[in-house]
Amino acid sequence: MTTKLGDWIQQQLPEDRLHLLRHQPSYFAKGGQVRRLVAWLTDFGFLEQKLEAVGINPLIDDYDLALPLVSKKEQRTLKLIQGALRLSAHILKQDKTQLLEQLWGRLLSCEIPDVQTMLETAKQGRGTAWFRPVFLNFPSPDGLLIRTLTGHHGDVDAVAISADGQIAISGSEDKTMKVWNLLRGEELHSLTGHKGWVNAVTITADGQIAVSGSSDNTLKVWDLAEGKELQTLTGHKDSVNAVAITADGQIVVSGSVDKTLKVWDLSRGEELHTLTGHNHWVTAVVISADGQIAVSGSRDTTLKVWDLARGKELHTLTGHDHWVLAVAITPDGQKAVSGSADRTLKVWDLSKGQELNSLAGQDNWVTAVVITPDGQCAVSCSDKTLKVWHLAGRQELQTLTGHNNAVLAVAITANGQIAVSGSADRTLKVWDLVEGQELHPLTVHSFWVGAVAISPDGQQAVSASGDSTLKLWDLATGSEVATLTGHDSSVDAVAITANGKIAISGSPDSTLKVWDLAKGQLLHSLTGHKGLVSAVAITPDGQKAVSGSSDKTLKVWDLARSQVLYTLTGHNSVVRVVAITPDGQKAVSGSDDKTLKVWDLTVRQELHSLTGHKGFVSAVAIAPDGQKAVSGSVDSTLKLWDLGRGEELQTLTGHNSWVRAVAITPDGKQAVSASSDETLKLWNLATGKELATFTGDGAMLSCAVAPDGVTVVAGDAGGWVHFLRLEGV
C-alpha cells in the first residue's frame, strides 16, 4: 500500500475491511467527524482500496457526503479529486490499476497543496513500474467535460435525454440502444432488436417510452423501465434517419431515405399521414412544443415546415447550399435553427418562412443541433467538437473538445445545464454547460497523431498528424515550438536526423518532405513513389533515407541531392513501416502482406523474409545492437526477431487490438508499444513479460523513447501528444 491509512485498512480482516470501505465515510459524516472524513478522501491509500474493493461510483459518491460540511476552500479540493475520478471512471471500471496514472494526468497542474501531497505520496509508494505523465495529459476536472460513457461497439449516431434529466438513451451503428443513468454514468439496459444501425432516438416526456429509427427501415417502441420492445412500426421503404415525438407522447414523426416523412399514432401503432415533397433523403425532423408543426431537413438542401394535423406543407426554407443534417425549434415555436454540410447554422422565422441570420465558424459539416430551454443559445456538433452559440448575438460562446472522432449527436437537459453528445469514437460524453471552464490544452492536434520522433539529444520531439501538419515540441516544457505545414494530406510518418537539425515526413500525398527544424521551414519535397508514403527512416550518418509506400516498394534516397538512389521490391502489398540498423547497413520493413523483410542496403537485396504474424505488420523497431527487432501487428501481438538468422525468438501478448507502434529503450532491454486498445505497454524483452500499462482516452497510435531511456512521447487518436516518464524501471 502507498499510505499509512491504506496499510491499516489492508491489515483488517476481509469482512471488516469491506465494511470500513463501504460505510466509514458515511459514519464520519453522520457523526460530524469532518476532519477525518476529509483526511480519508484525500488519502490515496483509501482511494486505491475503495476502488479495488467497492468500485468507482461508490468512491465518487463519498465526496458528496463531505461537500456540504466543509469550507469553500476544501470544497475546491474535494471537487477536483471527485471530478478527476468521474472523468476517469470509464477507464477505472476496466482497469483499476490505472488510478495513479489517471489522477496524475488530470490533476498535475493543480496547485492545491493537499492534492499535490496526495499525488507525491502515491508516487513514492508505487512499488511497480508505471508511466508517469510529465505534463497535463487528460481533460482537467476544471473543464466542461464531466464524464465519458463507454459500452457501444459502433458509432453513436443518436442520443436523447428524459425530461427529468435522469436518463439518457443512445443509438449506435452496433444495432443497439443503451439506457444510461446519467447522474452515475451507469448503463441500465442494452436494447436489442433492430437489424440495422440505430440512427435516431426520442423519449416521451415522462421518460417511460422511447422510439428508435433504424437502417432496417423500421421504428421500434421501447419500455425503458423494463428494457423491452413494445412494438415495431413498419411502412418506410428505406432507412429511418430521424424521429421526433410530441410533448404528449401521442404522435411520432419519422423521416427516411425514401424521401418521405410519416406521422404515426403511437398508442395504436398506426400510420396517420405520409408527408411528401422532399426530393432527397430526409435527414432530420423536430416537432414544436405545442405539437402543431414539424420541421424537416433533407439532403435536397431545404427544410420544410409541416402542419401535422392536416398533413400538409406550410413552407419550404431555402438558403443552405449543401445537405441539411440537423434542425431544432425554439421552445416558443417561433424559430428554428438548422445545421448543414455547408458548415453553417441558419436561424429561421417559421411563421414567415424566412431566414433570419446565419452562423459561420464550424470546421466541418454541422451534424446535430439543439436549443437551450430559454431559447437563447444553440449547441451544435461539427467534426470532433461541439460549439455553444448565442443566437441573438450570432457569436460563439464556448467550444467543447474531448471526442476523438466526429460528433454525430447531441441532447440537452430540460434545465439547460447538461449536454450529452454521441460520437464516431463510440463514446458518449457528458458536459457541464454552466460551471465548467473552456480550457485549451497545448498538447493537441486537431486530428489523430500517427507518428512521433524524438531528437537524438532528447531535447525536442516531432509529432505527425492526420490534420496534415507536424508539430515541434520542447520536451523540457511540453510546449509547442512550431507547426510545420506543407503536406496536402495526413502525415503518416516522421524521422529526425542524428544531428537533430532535419526531419523527414511521409504522407498519402505521395511525397516526403524535408524540414529545417531550427527554422521551422520546408526545405524541399522528395517525389517518386506512386502511392501514399507510409514509412520513413534515416541512416545514422544522415546521408540517406529509406521510405515505404502503398506502391509496394521501398526507396532509398540521397538526401544531399534529393533523388532516388534505388528501389527495393519484394513485398506484395503496402509497405507500412521501416527501420534502419544502427550501423546503417540493413533495413527492416513491414507490410500488409503480413511479412517483415530484412534488406542489405550495401548490396541492395533482400536477406530474409520474416513470417509469423497473422495480420499486416504495422510497427517495427531495431535494438541498439542491430541484432534484434520487435514488430507489431494488427493481430494484437508483438514479435521479437533475430535479424541475423531471420528467426522469431518470442511472441509478446497482452494487447487486445491492433499494435500501432513500437519503440525500444536505448539499453535494448525494454520496449514500449502503442495499441488501438487505448494502451501503451512496457515490455521486458528478455522475459517477454509486460511491466506496465498506461491507458488513454483513445487509441494509442504512436510512441517513441528518448535517449535517456525513461522519457516517452506518444500520440493518440484524439490528437493528444502525451509526454510520459517511466518510473520504477
C-alpha positions in Angstrom: 0.0 0.0 0.0 1.0 3.6 -0.5 0.0 5.3 2.7 -0.3 4.5 6.5 -4.1 4.6 6.2 -4.0 2.3 3.2 -1.8 -0.1 5.0 -4.0 0.0 8.1 -7.1 -0.8 6.1 -5.4 -3.6 4.3 -4.4 -5.2 7.6 -8.1 -5.5 8.7 -9.9 -8.8 8.4 -11.6 -9.1 4.9 -15.1 -8.6 6.2 -14.1 -5.7 8.4 -12.1 -4.1 5.6 -15.1 -4.3 3.3 -17.4 -2.8 5.9 -15.0 0.1 6.5 -14.6 0.9 2.9 -18.3 0.8 2.3 -19.6 2.6 5.3 -16.9 4.5 7.2 -17.2 7.8 5.2 -20.9 8.0 5.9 -20.3 7.2 9.6 -17.8 10.1 9.7 -20.4 12.4 8.0 -23.2 11.5 10.3 -21.0 11.8 13.4 -19.7 15.2 12.5 -16.1 13.9 12.1 -15.4 16.2 9.2 -11.6 16.3 9.6 -11.4 12.5 9.5 -13.7 12.3 6.5 -11.6 14.9 4.6 -8.4 13.1 5.6 -9.7 9.8 4.2 -10.9 11.4 0.9 -7.5 13.0 0.3 -5.6 9.8 1.1 -4.5 7.8 -1.9 -4.4 4.6 0.0 -8.1 4.9 0.9 -8.9 5.8 -2.7 -7.0 2.8 -4.0 -8.5 0.3 -1.6 -12.1 1.5 -2.1 -11.8 1.5 -5.8 -10.5 -2.1 -5.7 -13.0 -3.5 -3.2 -16.2 -1.5 -3.8 -15.9 0.3 -7.2 -15.6 3.7 -8.7 -19.1 5.1 -8.3 -19.4 4.5 -4.5 -16.0 6.2 -4.3 -17.2 9.2 -6.2 -20.4 9.3 -4.0 -18.3 9.6 -0.9 -17.3 13.2 -1.8 -20.9 14.2 -1.9 -21.0 13.4 1.8 -18.3 15.9 2.6 -19.0 18.8 0.3 -21.9 20.3 2.3 -19.8 20.1 5.5 -16.6 21.8 4.6 -15.3 25.3 3.7 -15.3 26.6 0.1 -11.5 26.1 0.0 -11.9 22.5 1.0 -14.8 22.1 -1.4 -12.5 23.1 -4.2 -10.0 20.4 -3.2 -12.6 17.7 -2.9 -14.4 18.7 -6.1 -11.2 18.5 -8.1 -10.4 15.0 -6.9 -14.1 13.9 -7.3 -14.1 15.4 -10.8 -10.9 13.6 -11.8 -12.4 10.3 -10.6 -15.6 11.0 -12.5 -13.6 11.8 -15.7 -11.6 8.6 -15.2 -14.5 6.4 -14.3 -14.8 4.7 -17.8 -11.1 3.8 -17.6 -11.1 2.7 -14.0 -14.1 0.4 -14.5 -12.0 -1.5 -16.9 -8.6 -1.3 -15.2 -8.4 -0.3 -11.5 -4.6 -0.3 -11.6 -4.7 3.0 -13.6 -5.8 5.1 -10.6 -2.5 6.8 -10.1 -1.8 7.5 -13.8 -5.3 8.9 -14.2 -5.2 11.2 -11.2 -1.7 12.3 -12.0 -2.6 13.1 -15.6 -5.7 15.1 -14.7 -4.5 16.9 -11.5 -0.9 17.6 -12.4 -1.4 21.3 -13.0 -3.5 21.7 -9.8 -1.5 23.8 -7.2 -3.6 22.9 -4.2 -1.2 21.5 -1.5 -3.4 18.7 -0.4 -3.8 17.4 -3.9 -0.1 17.6 -4.7 0.8 15.9 -1.4 -1.6 13.1 -2.2 -0.1 12.6 -5.7 3.5 12.8 -4.4 2.8 10.3 -1.6 1.2 7.9 -4.1 4.2 8.3 -6.4 6.7 7.5 -3.7 4.7 4.5 -2.6 4.3 2.9 -6.1 6.2 -0.3 -5.9 6.0 -1.2 -9.6 6.9 0.3 -13.0 4.4 2.9 -14.4 4.1 5.6 -16.9 4.0 9.0 -15.1 2.5 11.9 -17.0 5.0 14.8 -17.1 2.5 17.4 -18.2 -1.3 17.7 -18.1 -2.3 14.5 -20.0 -6.1 14.4 -20.0 -9.0 16.8 -19.8 -8.9 18.5 -16.4 -11.8 18.4 -13.9 -11.8 22.2 -14.2 -13.1 21.9 -17.7 -16.5 21.4 -19.3 -16.3 17.6 -19.6 -17.9 15.7 -16.7 -17.7 12.1 -17.7 -17.4 9.6 -20.6 -19.8 6.8 -21.2 -18.5 3.7 -22.9 -20.0 0.4 -24.0 -21.1 0.8 -27.6 -19.1 -1.1 -30.3 -20.0 1.2 -33.1 -20.5 4.9 -33.9 -23.0 6.6 -31.6 -25.4 8.2 -34.0 -28.3 9.3 -31.7 -28.9 10.5 -28.2 -31.9 11.7 -26.2 -32.5 12.7 -22.5 -35.5 12.3 -20.4 -37.3 15.4 -19.2 -36.1 14.9 -15.6 -32.5 14.7 -16.7 -32.1 11.3 -15.0 -31.9 9.0 -18.1 -30.2 9.2 -21.4 -30.6 6.8 -24.3 -28.2 6.3 -27.1 -28.4 4.6 -30.5 -25.5 3.1 -32.3 -24.3 1.5 -35.5 -23.7 -1.6 -33.4 -27.5 -2.1 -33.8 -28.2 -1.5 -30.1 -29.6 1.2 -27.9 -28.3 1.8 -24.4 -30.2 3.3 -21.5 -27.9 5.2 -19.1 -28.3 6.5 -15.5 -27.0 10.0 -16.4 -26.0 11.0 -12.9 -24.0 7.9 -12.1 -22.8 7.2 -15.6 -24.0 3.6 -15.4 -25.6 1.5 -18.2 -29.1 0.3 -17.1 -30.1 -1.6 -20.2 -28.9 -2.6 -23.6 -31.9 -2.8 -26.1 -31.5 -5.2 -28.9 -33.9 -6.0 -31.8 -33.0 -3.7 -34.7 -31.3 -5.5 -37.6 -29.5 -2.3 -38.7 -27.9 0.8 -37.4 -29.9 2.8 -34.9 -29.9 6.2 -36.5 -32.4 8.1 -34.3 -34.0 8.0 -30.8 -36.5 10.1 -28.9 -38.1 9.8 -25.4 -41.5 10.6 -24.2 -41.8 13.5 -21.6 -42.5 11.0 -18.8 -39.3 9.1 -19.6 -41.2 5.8 -19.8 -41.2 5.2 -23.6 -38.5 5.5 -26.3 -38.9 5.4 -30.0 -36.0 4.5 -32.3 -35.4 4.6 -36.1 -33.1 2.3 -37.9 -31.5 1.4 -41.2 -33.6 -1.7 -41.1 -36.5 0.6 -42.3 -38.4 0.3 -39.1 -39.2 2.2 -35.9 -39.4 0.4 -32.6 -41.2 1.4 -29.4 -39.5 0.5 -26.1 -40.4 0.3 -22.5 -37.4 1.9 -20.8 -38.1 0.8 -17.3 -38.2 -2.9 -18.3 -35.8 -2.6 -21.2 -38.2 -4.3 -23.5 -39.5 -3.8 -27.1 -43.3 -3.0 -27.2 -44.0 -2.8 -30.9 -42.5 -2.3 -34.3 -43.7 0.4 -36.8 -43.3 -0.6 -40.5 -44.1 1.4 -43.6 -40.9 3.2 -44.7 -39.2 1.7 -47.8 -35.7 2.6 -46.7 -33.6 3.6 -43.7 -35.2 5.7 -41.0 -32.9 8.6 -40.3 -34.9 10.8 -38.0 -37.6 10.6 -35.4 -39.4 13.1 -33.1 -42.3 12.8 -30.7 -45.0 15.3 -29.5 -44.9 16.5 -25.9 -48.0 14.5 -25.0 -46.3 11.3 -26.3 -49.2 10.6 -28.7 -47.7 11.4 -32.1 -44.4 10.3 -33.7 -42.9 11.7 -36.9 -40.2 9.9 -38.8 -38.0 10.8 -41.7 -36.4 8.4 -44.2 -34.1 7.8 -47.0 -37.2 7.0 -49.0 -37.7 10.9 -49.2 -40.8 10.8 -47.0 -41.9 11.6 -43.5 -44.5 9.5 -41.8 -46.8 10.6 -39.0 -47.7 7.8 -36.5 -50.3 7.4 -33.8 -48.2 5.9 -31.1 -50.9 4.4 -28.9 -52.4 2.5 -31.8 -49.2 1.9 -33.7 -50.8 3.2 -36.9 -49.6 5.5 -39.7 -51.7 8.7 -39.9 -50.1 10.5 -42.8 -47.2 10.3 -45.3 -45.6 13.7 -46.0 -44.1 14.0 -49.4 -42.2 16.9 -51.0 -38.6 16.4 -50.4 -36.6 15.1 -53.4 -33.8 13.6 -51.5 -33.2 11.8 -48.1 -35.0 13.2 -45.1 -32.1 13.6 -42.6 -33.7 15.4 -39.6 -37.1 16.2 -38.1 -38.3 18.1 -35.0 -41.7 18.9 -33.6 -42.8 22.2 -31.9 -43.6 22.2 -28.2 -47.4 22.6 -28.9 -47.3 19.6 -31.3 -48.8 21.7 -34.2 -45.9 21.8 -36.6 -42.9 19.8 -37.6 -39.8 20.9 -39.4 -37.8 18.5 -41.6 -34.3 18.8 -43.1 -33.2 17.0 -46.2 -30.2 16.3 -48.5 -32.1 18.3 -51.1 -30.6 21.4 -49.1 -34.1 22.5 -48.0 -36.1 22.5 -44.8 -39.9 22.1 -44.9 -42.5 23.2 -42.3 -45.5 20.9 -41.9 -48.9 21.2 -40.4 -49.1 17.9 -38.6 -52.9 17.8 -38.1 -53.6 18.2 -41.8 -50.5 16.5 -43.1 -49.7 19.5 -45.3 -46.6 21.5 -46.2 -46.7 25.1 -45.0 -43.3 26.5 -46.1 -40.1 25.4 -47.8 -37.0 27.1 -46.3 -34.2 27.6 -48.7 -30.7 29.1 -48.2 -28.3 26.2 -47.4 -26.1 25.2 -50.3 -25.4 21.7 -49.1 -27.3 18.9 -47.3 -29.4 19.9 -44.2 -28.4 17.4 -41.5 -30.0 18.8 -38.3 -32.8 21.0 -37.1 -34.2 22.3 -33.8 -37.1 24.5 -32.8 -37.1 27.2 -30.1 -39.4 26.5 -27.1 -41.8 29.2 -28.2 -42.2 27.6 -31.6 -41.3 30.8 -33.5 -37.9 30.0 -34.8 -35.8 27.0 -36.0 -32.1 26.5 -36.2 -30.7 24.2 -38.9 -27.2 22.7 -39.4 -25.8 21.8 -42.8 -22.9 20.2 -44.6 -22.2 23.7 -45.8 -20.6 24.3 -42.4 -23.2 26.9 -41.3 -26.1 27.2 -38.9 -29.1 29.1 -40.0 -31.9 30.7 -37.9 -35.4 30.8 -39.5 -38.6 32.6 -38.8 -41.1 29.7 -39.0 -44.3 31.9 -39.4 -42.9 33.8 -42.3 -40.7 31.0 -43.7 -37.7 33.3 -43.9 -34.0 33.1 -43.0 -33.1 35.5 -40.1 -29.4 35.0 -39.9 -26.5 32.6 -40.5 -23.8 31.4 -38.0 -20.5 30.5 -39.6 -17.3 29.2 -37.9 -17.7 25.4 -38.0 -14.7 23.5 -39.3 -16.8 20.8 -41.0 -20.4 19.6 -41.5 -22.8 20.5 -38.8 -24.2 17.1 -37.9 -26.5 17.9 -35.0 -28.0 20.9 -33.2 -30.2 21.5 -30.1 -31.5 24.7 -28.5 -31.3 25.6 -24.8 -34.7 25.7 -22.9 -34.5 29.5 -22.7 -34.3 29.7 -26.5 -31.2 32.0 -26.2 -28.4 29.5 -27.2 -27.8 26.6 -29.5 -25.3 23.7 -29.2 -24.0 22.3 -32.5 -21.8 19.4 -33.4 -19.1 19.5 -36.1 -16.1 17.4 -36.6 -14.7 16.4 -33.1 -16.2 19.4 -31.3 -19.4 20.9 -30.0 -19.9 24.7 -30.0 -22.3 26.8 -27.9 -23.7 29.8 -29.8 -25.6 32.9 -28.6 -28.4 33.1 -31.2 -29.3 36.8 -30.9 -25.7 37.9 -30.8 -24.6 35.4 -33.5 -21.4 34.6 -31.7 -19.7 31.5 -30.4 -19.6 31.3 -26.6 -17.7 28.0 -26.0 -16.1 25.1 -27.7 -16.3 21.7 -26.2 -13.4 19.4 -27.0 -12.7 15.8 -25.9 -14.1 13.5 -28.5 -11.6 11.6 -30.6 -13.8 11.4 -33.8 -16.7 13.1 -35.4 -19.5 14.2 -33.0 -22.8 12.9 -34.5 -25.5 13.7 -31.9 -26.3 15.9 -29.0 -29.1 16.3 -26.5 -29.6 18.8 -23.6 -31.4 18.5 -20.3 -34.6 20.4 -19.6 -32.8 22.8 -17.2 -30.2 23.6 -19.9 -27.3 22.7 -17.6 -26.1 19.4 -19.1 -25.4 18.3 -22.6 -24.8 14.7 -23.8 -23.0 14.0 -27.1 -22.5 10.9 -29.1 -19.6 10.3 -31.4 -18.0 8.1 -34.0 -15.4 7.4 -31.3 -18.1 5.1 -29.9 -18.5 7.0 -26.7 -20.9 9.5 -25.2 -19.7 12.5 -23.2 -21.5 14.5 -20.6 -20.8 18.2 -20.4 -21.4 20.9 -17.8 -22.7 24.0 -19.7 -22.9 26.2 -16.6 -19.9 25.8 -14.2 -17.2 24.3 -16.5 -14.4 26.5 -18.0 -13.3 26.4 -21.6 -9.8 25.1 -21.5 -7.4 24.9 -24.4 -4.7 22.3 -23.8 -1.4 22.9 -25.6 -0.7 19.2 -26.4 -3.2 18.7 -29.1 -3.5 18.3 -32.8 -6.9 18.7 -34.4 -6.8 15.1 -35.7 -5.0 11.8 -34.8 -1.3 11.7 -34.2 0.0 8.7 -36.2 3.8 9.2 -35.7 6.2 10.7 -33.3 10.0 11.0 -33.3 12.5 12.3 -30.6 15.7 14.2 -31.5 18.9 12.3 -30.6 19.8 14.9 -27.9 16.4 14.3 -26.2 15.5 18.0 -26.3 12.7 18.0 -28.9 10.0 15.8 -30.4 8.1 16.0 -33.6 4.5 14.7 -34.0 2.8 13.9 -37.3 -0.9 14.2 -37.6 -4.0 13.5 -39.7 -4.5 17.3 -39.7 -1.8 17.5 -42.4 0.7 19.1 -40.0 3.7 18.3 -38.0 4.4 20.0 -34.6 7.8 20.5 -33.0 7.8 20.2 -29.2 10.1 21.3 -26.4 10.4 18.2 -24.2 11.5 20.2 -21.2 8.4 22.3 -21.1 5.9 20.3 -23.2 5.2 23.5 -25.2 4.8 23.7 -28.9 7.8 25.3 -30.7 6.5 25.3 -34.3 3.8 23.9 -36.6 5.1 22.6 -40.0 2.7 22.9 -42.9 3.0 21.8 -46.5 1.6 18.4 -46.9 -1.7 18.1 -48.8 -2.9 15.1 -46.8 -2.4 13.4 -43.4 1.2 13.0 -42.2 1.8 9.3 -41.5 5.5 9.0 -40.8 8.4 11.1 -39.5 12.0 10.7 -38.7 14.8 13.0 -37.4 18.4 13.1 -38.5 21.2 12.2 -36.0 22.3 15.8 -35.7 18.7 16.8 -34.8 18.5 19.5 -37.5 16.4 17.9 -40.1 13.1 16.0 -40.1 11.6 14.0 -43.0 7.9 13.2 -43.2 5.8 10.9 -45.4 2.2 11.4 -46.5 -0.6 9.9 -48.6 0.1 12.9 -50.9 2.8 10.6 -52.3 5.7 12.9 -51.2 8.3 13.0 -48.5 9.1 16.4 -47.2 12.4 17.6 -45.7 12.2 20.2 -42.9 14.7 22.5 -41.2 13.7 22.1 -37.6 15.6 25.2 -36.4 13.8 27.5 -38.8 10.6 25.5 -38.9 10.7 25.6 -42.7 10.2 23.3 -45.6 13.4 22.7 -47.5 12.2 20.5 -50.3 10.0 17.6 -51.3 11.0 14.2 -52.5 8.8 12.7 -55.2 9.0 9.3 -56.9 6.6 7.0 -55.1 3.4 6.2 -57.0 1.3 5.7 -53.8 0.9 7.0 -50.3 4.2 7.2 -48.3 3.6 5.4 -45.0 7.1 4.9 -43.6 10.4 6.7 -43.4 13.8 6.1 -41.7 17.1 7.9 -41.9 20.6 6.4 -41.8 22.8 7.2 -38.8 25.1 9.4 -40.9 22.1 11.5 -42.2 23.1 10.9 -45.8 20.3 8.6 -46.9 16.6 7.9 -46.1 14.5 4.8 -46.8 10.8 5.2 -47.4 7.9 2.7 -47.7 4.8 3.1 -49.8 1.5 1.7 -50.8 3.1 1.1 -54.2 4.7 -1.9 -52.5 8.2 -0.6 -52.8 10.9 0.9 -50.6 13.0 3.7 -52.0 16.5 4.7 -50.9 17.2 8.4 -51.2 20.3 10.5 -51.4 19.3 13.4 -49.2 22.1 15.8 -50.3 20.9 15.5 -53.9 17.2 14.9 -53.2 17.0 12.0 -55.5 16.2 8.3 -55.5 19.3 6.0 -55.4 17.5 2.8 -55.9 14.2 0.9 -55.3 13.7 -2.3 -53.3 11.0 -4.6 -54.4 9.7 -7.8 -52.9 6.6 -7.0 -50.8 3.3 -7.8 -52.4 1.3 -5.2 -50.5 1.6 -1.8 -48.8 4.9 -1.2 -47.0 3.7 0.3 -43.7 6.9 0.6 -41.6 10.7 0.7 -42.0 13.6 0.9 -39.6 17.4 1.0 -40.2 20.1 -0.7 -38.1 22.5 1.5 -36.1 25.4 0.7 -38.5 23.3 1.9 -41.4 23.9 -1.4 -43.3 20.5 -3.0 -43.1 16.8 -2.1 -43.1 13.8 -3.9 -41.9 10.4 -3.3 -43.5 6.9 -4.4 -42.5 3.9 -4.8 -44.9 0.3 -5.6 -45.3 1.4 -8.9 -46.8 2.0 -10.0 -43.1 5.8 -10.2 -43.5 8.8 -8.3 -42.5 11.8 -8.2 -44.8 15.4 -7.7 -43.9 17.4 -5.8 -46.6 21.1 -5.4 -47.1 21.4 -1.7 -48.1 25.0 -2.1 -49.4 24.3 -4.8 -51.9 20.6 -3.7 -52.4 19.0 -7.1 -51.9 16.7 -9.0 -49.5 18.3 -11.1 -46.9 15.4 -12.6 -45.1 11.6 -12.7 -45.1 10.2 -12.9 -41.6 6.8 -14.7 -41.3 4.6 -15.4 -38.3 2.2 -12.5 -37.9 -1.4 -13.3 -38.7 -2.2 -9.8 -39.8 -0.5 -6.9 -41.5 2.7 -5.6 -39.9 2.2 -2.1 -38.6 5.2 -1.4 -36.4 8.9 -2.2 -36.2 11.9 -1.1 -34.2 15.5 -2.4 -34.1 17.5 -2.9 -31.0 20.6 -0.8 -30.4 22.9 -3.7 -31.1 21.3 -4.2 -34.5 20.9 -7.9 -33.9 17.2 -8.0 -32.9 14.0 -6.3 -34.0 10.5 -6.0 -32.5 7.4 -5.9 -34.7 3.8 -5.1 -34.0 0.8 -6.2 -36.0 -3.0 -5.9 -36.4 -3.1 -9.4 -34.9 -2.6 -7.7 -31.5 0.8 -9.2 -30.9 4.5 -8.1 -30.9 7.2 -10.5 -32.1 10.9 -10.4 -31.2 13.2 -11.5 -34.1 16.8 -12.5 -34.6 17.8 -10.5 -37.6 21.0 -12.4 -38.4 19.3 -15.7 -38.6 15.9 -14.5 -39.7 14.1 -16.3 -36.9 11.3 -15.5 -34.5 12.5 -15.6 -30.8 9.2 -15.0 -29.0 5.7 -13.5 -29.2 4.6 -10.9 -26.7 0.9 -11.0 -25.9 -1.2 -8.6 -23.8 -2.7 -6.1 -26.2 -6.3 -6.9 -27.3 -6.3 -4.8 -30.5 -4.0 -3.6 -33.3 -0.4 -2.8 -32.3 0.2 0.5 -34.0 3.8 1.4 -32.9 6.8 0.1 -31.0 10.0 1.7 -29.7 13.0 0.1 -27.9 14.8 1.7 -25.0 18.5 2.7 -25.6 19.8 -0.2 -23.4 17.8 -2.7 -25.6 16.2 -4.3 -22.5 12.7 -3.0 -22.8 10.2 -2.0 -25.5 7.2 0.4 -25.4 4.2 -0.4 -27.7 1.1 1.6 -28.6 -2.2 0.0 -29.5 -5.7 0.7 -30.7 -6.8 -0.9 -27.4 -6.1 2.6 -26.0 -3.0 1.5 -24.1 0.8 1.8 -24.0 2.6 -1.2 -22.6 6.2 -1.6 -21.4 7.8 -4.9 -22.0 10.8 -6.8 -20.7 12.4 -8.2 -23.9 14.4 -10.8 -22.1 11.4 -12.4 -20.5 8.6 -11.2 -22.7 6.7 -10.0 -19.6 4.5 -6.9 -19.5 5.9 -4.5 -16.9 3.5 -1.5 -17.0 0.4 -0.2 -18.8 -0.9 3.3 -19.5 -4.5 3.8 -20.6 -5.6 6.8 -22.6 -8.9 8.2 -23.7 -8.5 6.9 -27.3 -6.5 4.6 -29.5 -2.7 5.0 -29.0 -1.2 5.3 -32.4 2.4 6.2 -32.0 5.3 6.2 -29.5 9.0 7.0 -29.1 11.6 6.6 -26.4 14.1 9.4 -25.7 17.9 8.7 -25.3 17.5 8.9 -21.5 15.6 5.7 -21.7 12.7 6.9 -19.5 11.1 9.7 -21.4 8.3 8.5 -23.7 6.3 10.5 -26.2 3.1 9.1 -27.6 0.3 10.2 -29.9 -3.4 9.2 -29.8 -6.5 9.2 -32.0 -7.8 12.4 -30.3 -4.8 14.5 -31.4 -3.2 14.5 -27.9 0.6 14.3 -27.6 1.4 12.5 -24.3 4.7 13.3 -22.5 5.4 10.5 -20.0 8.2 9.3 -17.8 8.9 5.6 -17.0 9.1 5.3 -13.2 10.3 2.2 -11.2 12.2 0.6 -14.1 
